[in-house]
Every structure is written in structure tokens, then in C-alpha cells.
Amino acid sequence: MTAAVTLDKVTRTYGSVRALDEVTLDFPRGRFVAVMGPSGSGKSTLLNCAAGLDPPTSGSVVIGGVDLARLSETRRTELRRRHIGFVFQSYNLLPVLDVQENITLPLRLAGIRPDRAWLRELIDRVGLSDRLHHTPAELSGGQEQRAAIARALAARPDVVFADEPTGALDRTSASRVLDLLRELVDELGQSVVMVTHDPLAAARAHQTLVMVDGRVVDLLHAPSADELAVRLAHLTGEQGARLVEDPA
């Protein structure tokens, strides 16, 4: 299986803090991958580096066969617009635009002609056909997040990065959003990488990466929510014990 994104010995430091420590991995195409770990384990830094938002201190990130380190900031921005989709906990929809305008905004920014048939299918899949001319303020949280997912997929990106996409949702809305993400992967071959602290959310993925201290320490295939909760609790306990032993 080919990779949507490849990281090779990626390290990211902030001052004396090593947020990522020589991470090497592939995010495969057509798979739903969750990333979990205790607070401060490097999950969000991994996402930011893999998505080209934050350049690594050392190592390489390759998307669509292109090494991001070889690109200028302008070219990285262009690559992100065409090859990467983003879904955030806070939705990030523009309040002055309606649903249809929010969904097509990345296409307009990238100068891409919309594929009308794809947009119709996408809007139908996210269940917003009757909300296209509503503003975000007129939507529920679950509807806002589904609009954000449609926006992320409008340009048919190589990979969608989702940062705690269900963190602001109630359990029912969260379940529907996770169902949608898994459906997009299984039925359309989309690649999704999701950072989450929720074992129930991570259990919807094909694979879960577990991180500690900037390193990937486990790759679990189709784990249950209970297995993930136990693993995370164990790692959190180990991390706390190390801090007690070495408070500096």
C-alpha cells in the first residue's frame, strides 16, 4: 500500500524541548489512522509537521512525492491547498459565508475549478443538501463539523488531517461525524489522520498510533476502545511516575 504521507527521522524542537524525536512512519493511502497519547506526547506537533504547517527541525516530510523541505513557504501553501484537507475541533467556518460558500472557499483560494458532480455527492453524503444557504450560526455543532469535513474534501486532497474533530460535540453528533469519516475512507478511498484523546473515537480507525515523549511507541490494528483506554491510562501513569522521579 502506497503512502499518502511519509515522515523520515522527523525531529521538532522548541528551545530545549524535543516535541518530536526522530519519528519515521508512513500514513497509508485509503486508511483511517488515529493518533493518541498522553498530554504533551507530541500528537499535535506530529500532525502539524505531517501537514506542512510546521517545518521539522530535521528530517523530511513527503506528500504526493514532494519533499516539503525543498519548497518555499509560498509553494508549501499551494501544496497544502491542493493536496491536504483540514478538520479542526473549532470548525473554523467563516460566519459571513453560507454553507456552500464555506465548502467551496478552498477551491476559490487555490484557483481550482469546482467539480460540480463531486460537490453534489459530497454535500449529499454529509447530509447538508437542505442547509446550503444557511450560515454557520444557523447550524448545530454536528452540522458545522460536517460542513467543515465537506470543505476539507472539496479539492479531493491526498489526505485529511483532523485535530480532535469531535471534541466540541455531544456523543450523538460525534458518533455521526466519526461514521462519516470512516465511510469516506471505506467507500471513497480517502486517507484520514485524526488526533484524538478519546478511545471511542480512535476505535473507529483502522489503526491507532500511540505516542509518548515525541516518539511512536505502538501501532495498534483495529483496537477496541477498552484496549485503548487501558493502554493510555498505563502510559499516563508511567509518565507521571517519571515526572515524580525527575521533576526537573
N, C-alpha and C positions, 0 to 999 in steps of 0.2 A: 504494500500500500504506500503510495507516494505521500510526501509531507506537504501540508499547507504552509507550515512554518517550521523552520529548523533553527535551533539555537546551538551554538558550538562554544563551549567553555565561556559562557557569558557571566561576567562579573560586574556588579554595580556597587560602587561605594559612595557614601555620603560622609565626607570627612573621614573619621576613623571607623565608621560603621560600614560593615560589608553586608549590604542588603541581599545581594545575590552572590553566590560563591561558586564560580566555575560550573554553571548549570549547562549540561548538554542533553538535549532531548528533541524529539520531533512531535509536532502536533499533526496527526494524520488527517488526510482528506476524508470527508464524509463521516466523521466521527464526532460524538459529543463527549468532550473531556471536561471534567470538573477539577478544580484546584482548591485544596483545603490545607489547613494548618493552623497552629495557634497564632494568636495576635503577634505581629512582628516577625512572622516566619518568612516573609518575602513574597507573599501571594500577589499583592497589588503591584509590586516592583516587577515581578515576572511578567504580569500582564502588560504593564507599560512598556517594558523593553521589547517584548514579543510583538507588540502592536506598533512599534516605531515611534511611540510618544516620548520615550526617554532613552537616549542613546546609552549603550553599555559602556562602562569604563574600559573593559577589554572583552575580547571575544566577538563573535559575529552572529547576526540575525538575518536569515534569508527568507524572503517572501516572494513567491512567484518566480523563483530562480534568481532573484536580485538581492545582493548583499546591501543592506541598508547603510552600512558604514561608508559605502562608496558614493552615496548620494548627498547632494546638498540639502539643506533644510527645505528649500522650495520643492525639490524633487521628491523628498520623503513625504511632504504634504500631498503632492499629486498622487503618489503611490497609495497612500492611505485612503484617499477619496475613491480610488478605483478598485482597490483590492481588499480593503478592510472595512468591516462594519462594527459599530459600537453600540452597546446597550448598557445604560447606567441605572443605578438604583433610583436616581432622581429624575429619570425620563429625559430631561433636557429638551423638551419640546418648546418651541417659541410661542409664547402666549398670543401674539398678534396674528399668527397664521392658523388657518384651519387644518384639519387632519390631512387632507390631500396635499396642501402646500407644505406641511411639515414632512410628509413622506417623500416628496419629490425634491426637497431642498438640497440634499447632497448631489443629486444629478445636476441641478442647475449650477451649483458651485463648481462642479467638475467639468461643466460644459458637455455633458453626456445627453444625447437624445433619449428620452424615455421610451422604454419598450412597453407600449400600452397594454399588450396582451399579458405580459408578465406582471405589470402593476395591478391589473384587474384580478388575476389569480391570487396575487399576494394579499390584496385588500380583502378578497373573499375568504382566504384562509385565516386571516386574523380576525375576521368577523366584524369588520367596520364599514361594510358597504353602505349602511344607513347612517353613518356618522361622518361622512367625508367633509361636510361643510360645517361641522361643529368645531369650536375652538377647544383647546385643552381644558379650559375651565368648565366646559360643559360635559366632560367625560369623567367616568370613575377612574380610580387608580389603575385598575386592571386594564381598562380600555386605553389609558395613556401609555402603559407599558407595551401593549400590543401594537399601538401606533409607532412607538419607538423601535420595536422589532421590525416592523414593515419598513421603516425608514432605513434601518441598518442593512436590509436586504435589497433595497431598491436597485442598487448598482450591481447586483449579483456578485458580491465580494468573494474572494477566496476563503476568507474566514471571518466569523463574527466573534468578537470578544465581548463578553457580558460580565460586568462587575457588580456582584450582588444584585442581580436583576429582580429578585423577589423580596428584597429586604424591607421595602416600604409597603408591601401588600399584605392583605389578610390571607389566611390559609387557603380559602377557596379560589381567590384571584391568583394567588401564587401557583396553585396546582394547575390552573388553566394555562398560565404562561409557560410553565415547565412542560406541559403536554404539547404546547405549540412548538417549543424549541426542539423537543425530541421528534415530533412529526416532521419538522423541516429537515432534520438530519436524515431520518429513516426514509422519507418519501422523496425528498428533493436532492439528497446528497450534500447538503450544506455542512460545512465544518463549523463547530461551535466550541469555544473555550470559555468556561464560566468559572469565575472566582466566587466562592460562597463559604459561609461559615455554617450553613445549615445541612446536616447529614441527610435530611429528607430530600432536599434539592439535589445534592450531589448524587444520591442514589438513582436519580433519573438518567444519569450519564452512562455512556458505555464504559468509561474508565475514570478513575479518580487519582490524580497526583496528590501526594501528601508531602508538605514541605515543613522543614524545621531549620531555623538558623540559616536561611538563604540557600538551602540545598533540598533537592528532591530525595526523600528517604523511602518512599513507597510508590509503586504503581499498581493500583488495585483494579481488577477487571470485574465490572458489574457487582460491586459490593452492595450489601444491604445497608439501610440507614442505621440499623443497630450496630453492625460491624464498624461503620464509620464513626459513630458516636463513641464507641468503646476505644477505638484507635486514637481519636482526637483527645479524649479525656486522659488517656495514658501519656500521650505526648505533652499535653499541657502540664500534667503532674511532673514529668521529667524536667520540663523547662523551669518550673517553679523551684524544683529541688536544686537545679544548677545555680539559680539566682541566689538562693539561700547560702549555698556553699561558697559562691564567688560574687558577693554583692556589688563589686566594682564593675 
